[in-house]
Amino acid sequence: MSKEGGPLSPHLTIYRWPITMILSILHRATGLALSFGLLVFAIWLGAAVLDSAAHDKVKVVLGSTIGQLFIFGCCLSFFFHLSNGIRHLIWDAGYMFEKRQANVSSWFVLVMTVFLTFSYWFLVKAG
């Protein structure tokens, strides 16, 4: 530590975060979000099994604007986690480890996440 109490070496705020680092953090965060979404799904399923009044209450909550945003976030988390997981499977097979390939695949994951999320969301809303 320096005399002023700050760190001697640069901190994370000094460095530019590479896209692969951002996606690694997001992969962990979406895994946590999906765990919470699974809990809400279990509550919905339990309400559907127990009685129709409880199921109607859950439907009202999930049908609200906040509920719809939550469901959209779960869809976004699912498709990101899926796309990034496929990228990790490709890495596990020993491919696409070079820096340029990793960066291109990172952007591809983001594009596929947005495409799959909006495709699914509009198919569900239209159907």
C-alpha atoms as one frame of an Amber mdcrd trajectory, in Angstrom:
protein
   0.000   0.000   0.000   1.108   3.509  -0.656   1.162   6.251   1.944  -2.237
   7.496   0.742  -3.781   4.055   1.248  -4.355   3.227  -2.444  -3.061   0.094
  -4.158   0.433   0.153  -5.676  -0.488  -1.805  -8.798  -3.183  -0.944 -11.353
  -6.682  -2.136 -10.571  -9.404  -3.620 -12.800 -10.660  -0.132 -13.578  -7.386
   0.658 -15.355  -7.490  -2.209 -17.847  -9.778  -2.571 -20.866 -11.899  -5.677
 -20.409 -11.646  -8.046 -23.391 -14.915  -9.381 -24.795 -13.995 -12.912 -23.696
 -13.674 -11.720 -20.083 -17.044  -9.977 -20.244 -18.706 -13.091 -21.657 -17.124
 -15.256 -18.962 -18.599 -13.023 -16.255 -21.965 -12.909 -18.041 -21.987 -16.708
 -18.336 -21.730 -17.001 -14.562 -24.334 -14.272 -14.011 -26.817 -15.853 -16.417
 -26.311 -19.188 -14.686 -27.378 -17.557 -11.421 -30.296 -15.821 -13.143 -31.449
 -19.133 -14.606 -31.329 -20.696 -11.150 -33.645 -17.970  -9.866 -35.866 -18.422
 -12.932 -36.066 -22.139 -12.172 -37.266 -21.284  -8.663 -40.038 -19.083 -10.102
 -40.912 -21.862 -12.569 -41.210 -24.325  -9.659 -43.515 -21.885  -7.840 -45.665
 -21.560 -10.967 -45.753 -25.335 -11.411 -46.630 -25.892  -7.749 -49.404 -23.304
  -7.963 -50.792 -25.029 -11.048 -50.872 -28.352  -9.211 -52.267 -27.070  -5.893
 -55.304 -25.043  -6.878 -56.587 -22.694  -9.537 -56.692 -19.637  -7.220 -52.947
 -19.862  -6.537 -52.301 -20.441 -10.227 -54.364 -17.376 -11.132 -52.348 -15.242
  -8.697 -49.070 -16.387 -10.221 -50.467 -15.741 -13.712 -51.394 -12.188 -12.705
 -47.890 -11.530 -11.362 -46.155 -13.027 -14.399 -48.578 -11.270 -16.736 -47.746
  -7.841 -15.314 -45.162  -5.590 -16.932 -42.530  -6.539 -14.364 -43.399 -10.213
 -14.790 -43.066  -9.950 -18.558 -39.690  -8.212 -18.174 -38.627 -11.003 -15.834
 -39.695 -13.661 -18.370 -37.912 -11.773 -21.156 -34.769 -11.616 -19.002 -35.007
 -15.347 -18.375 -35.277 -15.960 -22.131 -32.292 -13.696 -22.757 -30.310 -15.483
 -20.030 -31.259 -18.899 -21.389 -30.252 -18.172 -24.972 -27.003 -16.488 -23.905
 -26.110 -19.373 -21.614 -26.980 -21.863 -24.372 -24.979 -20.048 -27.072 -21.970
 -19.512 -24.834 -22.190 -23.112 -23.629 -22.003 -24.335 -27.228 -18.942 -22.121
 -27.711 -17.386 -23.763 -24.639 -18.124 -27.209 -26.075 -16.262 -26.189 -29.236
 -13.381 -25.039 -27.054 -13.493 -28.365 -25.180 -13.049 -30.096 -28.529  -9.840
 -28.083 -29.001 -10.972 -25.546 -31.594 -11.069 -21.730 -31.848  -8.472 -20.894
 -29.199  -6.648 -18.216 -31.172  -7.345 -14.651 -30.054  -9.105 -13.569 -33.263
 -11.258 -16.708 -33.343 -12.195 -16.283 -29.693 -13.194 -12.655 -30.284 -15.244
 -13.495 -33.384 -16.994 -16.345 -31.586 -17.736 -13.994 -28.670 -19.492 -11.518
 -30.935 -21.283 -14.416 -32.651 -22.593 -15.542 -29.249 -23.980 -12.053 -28.595
 -25.612 -11.842 -32.033 -27.152 -15.310 -31.653 -28.412 -14.430 -28.181 -30.275
 -11.382 -29.459 -31.530 -13.193 -32.573 -32.782 -16.271 -30.702 -34.350 -14.245
 -27.898 -36.288 -11.920 -30.161 -37.224 -14.739 -32.555 -38.611 -16.816 -29.710
 -40.303 -13.850 -28.046 -42.087 -12.760 -31.214 -43.071 -16.336 -32.083 -44.609
 -16.788 -28.634 -46.395 -13.421 -28.715 -47.644 -13.983 -32.288 -48.825 -17.525
 -31.559
